[in-house]
Each structure stands twice: as C-alpha cells, then as structure tokens.
C-alpha cells in the first residue's frame, strides 16, 4: 500500500466534505465530479479516499443531485446562490455537519492523501489554529483544509460582503500550513479534458 493509500485514523470526530459544486468551466461546463476516470466518476475516487478518514461524509453539489445521492451520503447544495465557489460549499458544510470539525477536499483531486485529515488535525491542534491548510513546496492548497465550526460566523460575514477568494478569507484567521512534500502527487487536480486524458493514461 502506497503512502497515499494508507489511511490514518484519529481520536477526534470529523465531518468530511467532497466539494463538487462547481460549474467545471475549464472542462467545457461539464459536472467534473461525474466525469469518468479509469472507469469510475472522479467524485467516487475522492469519496473512497476521504471516507475512511472521517466520521461523517457530505457531498457538496449544486446539480445532478440524484447522481450524487446514489453514493449514500448526504448531499448539500450551496446556501448561497450563483455558484459562489468552494467557500460556499464550506459555508454550507459548517452549517450542516454533525461534528465540530470539518475537512474539505475537491472532487477533482482523485489521489488525495490517505493521511490528510490526521495530519491537518494534528497541526491545527498543536498550533491552536482556526484553520489547517495543506501545502506542497511553497504552494498552499486551501481547498484541502480542516477547520472548526467556530469560523462559521466569520465566513458568513465574508461571503455576505461579496468575498469569494479562499486565501483572502483565511488571511483573516489564524492558519497553520501543513507540509505534504512527501506526497506532492496526491494533490494533482484535474481541471481540463487534457488533464483528464493524461490521468487516464498514467499508471
């Protein structure tokens, strides 16, 4: 089993959220989460990687809700209209999660780390941070994050004020970035048809 496939459990209760609420503009306007990669939808890859790491799993989607519901997890559309981006998905998840801690991943990163949640959780607790964000090299990956419900009011104010960019929001919080330089390939995302074709062909 590779490092990206190894699953690490943790003592705290965490709700995991697969973010599949976008419009897939860079892929021609298709629902990215439902595009097939090696015979199964990309959202299924993300679910299979994230579910063993969390105690509850939600899917944030704004279209094809029946298709997403078929995976057996609660589907939560954005509360904010207009496809406002991943922060809108996090906002709804913080409102709907049964657990105090919420971890998010995008549906277009099918090879996400099997130890993602445990490492984000440990770093957040050690730093007493509001938010833990994955990083490879000098590049943060803010859609791979873990935070507590205590940030909900701050996020609500940010979104109601027209804010949409994740880094602009979390610059207002105490954030710890967590290095995943040992498995950078786990954060590869598939945004375009060309990238999807490349992932189909790779081993």
C-alpha positions in Angstrom: 0.0 0.0 0.0 1.4 3.4 -1.0 1.7 6.4 1.3 -1.3 8.0 -0.5 -3.4 4.8 0.1 -2.5 4.3 3.8 -5.3 5.5 6.0 -4.6 7.1 9.3 -7.4 7.4 11.9 -7.6 9.9 14.7 -9.5 10.3 18.0 -11.5 13.5 17.2 -14.8 13.3 15.3 -14.5 14.9 11.9 -17.1 15.6 9.1 -15.5 15.3 5.7 -16.9 17.2 2.7 -16.2 16.5 -1.0 -16.6 19.8 -2.9 -18.4 19.1 -6.2 -20.4 22.2 -6.5 -18.6 24.0 -9.4 -19.6 24.5 -13.0 -16.5 22.9 -14.5 -15.9 25.9 -16.8 -12.3 24.8 -17.7 -13.7 21.4 -18.7 -16.3 22.7 -21.0 -19.0 23.3 -18.5 -19.5 19.6 -17.5 -20.0 18.4 -14.0 -16.5 17.4 -13.1 -17.3 15.1 -10.3 -19.2 12.8 -12.6 -16.6 12.5 -15.3 -15.1 9.1 -15.6 -11.5 8.4 -14.6 -10.4 4.8 -15.3 -14.0 3.6 -15.2 -15.4 5.4 -12.2 -16.5 9.0 -11.6 -13.9 11.3 -10.1 -16.2 12.0 -7.1 -16.1 8.3 -6.3 -12.3 8.3 -6.1 -12.5 11.3 -3.7 -15.1 9.6 -1.6 -13.2 6.3 -1.4 -10.1 8.2 -0.2 -11.7 10.5 2.3 -14.5 8.4 3.8 -12.1 6.1 5.8 -10.5 9.2 7.4 -13.7 10.8 8.7 -16.7 10.0 10.9 -19.3 11.6 8.6 -19.1 12.4 4.9 -21.1 15.0 3.0 -21.1 15.9 -0.7 -21.5 19.5 -1.7 -23.1 19.6 -5.1 -25.4 22.0 -7.0 -26.5 19.9 -9.9 -27.2 16.2 -10.7 -28.2 15.8 -7.0 -29.7 12.3 -7.6 -26.5 11.1 -9.1 -24.5 12.3 -6.1 -27.1 10.9 -3.7 -26.6 7.5 -5.1 -23.3 7.3 -3.2 -25.2 7.0 0.1 -24.0 10.2 1.7 -25.9 13.4 2.4 -25.8 15.9 -0.5 -25.8 19.6 0.5 -26.2 22.3 -2.2 -24.8 25.8 -1.5 -27.0 28.0 0.6 -25.6 31.0 -1.3 -26.8 31.1 -4.9 -24.8 31.7 -8.0 -22.1 29.1 -7.8 -20.0 31.1 -5.4 -17.1 28.7 -5.3 -15.6 26.4 -2.7 -16.1 28.7 0.2 -19.9 28.5 -0.4 -19.5 24.7 -0.1 -17.6 25.0 3.1 -20.1 27.5 4.5 -23.0 25.0 3.9 -20.9 22.2 5.4 -20.2 24.1 8.6 -23.9 24.7 8.9 -24.8 21.0 8.3 -22.0 19.0 9.8 -22.8 16.8 12.8 -19.3 17.2 14.2 -17.4 20.2 15.3 -14.5 19.7 12.9 -14.9 19.9 9.1 -12.4 18.8 6.5 -12.8 19.6 2.8 -11.4 18.1 -0.4 -12.2 18.9 -4.1 -13.8 16.3 -6.3 -11.1 16.8 -9.0 -8.2 15.5 -6.9 -8.8 11.8 -7.0 -5.5 10.7 -5.4 -5.7 12.8 -2.2 -3.6 11.5 0.7 -4.8 8.8 3.0 -3.4 10.6 6.0 -4.7 14.1 5.0 -7.2 14.5 7.9 -4.9 13.1 10.6 -2.0 15.4 9.7 -4.2 18.5 9.3 -5.9 17.8 12.6 -2.6 17.3 14.5 -1.1 20.5 13.1 -4.3 22.5 13.9 -4.4 21.3 17.5 -0.7 21.9 18.1 -0.9 25.5 16.7 -4.3 26.1 18.3 -5.2 27.5 14.8 -8.6 28.2 13.3 -7.7 26.5 10.1 -5.1 24.0 8.8 -4.3 24.0 5.1 -2.2 21.5 3.1 0.9 22.8 1.4 3.5 21.4 -1.1 6.6 23.3 -1.5 5.7 27.0 -1.4 2.2 26.3 -2.7 -0.8 26.1 -0.3 -3.8 24.1 -1.3 -6.6 25.9 0.5 -9.4 23.6 -0.6 -7.7 20.8 1.3 -8.4 22.2 4.8 -9.6 21.4 8.2 -11.4 23.9 10.5 -13.9 24.1 13.3 -17.4 25.4 13.4 -16.2 28.5 15.3 -15.2 30.1 11.9 -18.7 29.9 10.5 -19.7 33.4 11.6 -16.5 34.9 10.2 -17.1 33.1 6.9 -20.7 34.1 6.7 -19.7 37.8 7.1 -17.0 37.4 4.4 -19.4 35.8 1.9 -22.2 38.3 2.6 -19.7 41.1 2.0 -19.1 39.7 -1.5 -15.8 37.8 -0.7 -15.2 34.7 -2.7 -11.4 34.0 -2.7 -10.3 31.4 -0.1 -6.9 33.0 0.6 -8.4 36.4 1.1 -10.7 34.8 3.7 -8.2 32.8 5.6 -5.8 35.7 5.8 -8.2 37.0 8.5 -7.8 33.8 10.6 -5.1 32.0 12.5 -3.9 29.5 9.9 -1.3 26.7 10.0 0.0 25.4 6.7 0.9 21.7 6.8 3.7 20.4 4.5 2.9 17.3 2.4 6.2 17.5 0.5 6.5 13.7 1.0 3.4 13.1 -1.3 3.0 16.1 -3.6 1.5 14.0 -6.4 -1.5 13.4 -4.1 -2.6 17.0 -4.7 -2.7 16.8 -8.5 -6.1 18.0 -9.7 -7.9 17.5 -13.0 -9.4 20.7 -14.4 -9.4 20.2 -18.1 -10.2 17.5 -20.6 -6.5 17.2 -21.5 -5.6 16.6 -17.8 -8.3 14.0 -17.6 -6.9 12.2 -20.7 -3.5 12.4 -19.2 -4.7 10.9 -15.9 -6.5 8.1 -17.8 -3.2 7.1 -19.4 -0.9 7.3 -16.3 -0.4 4.4 -14.0 
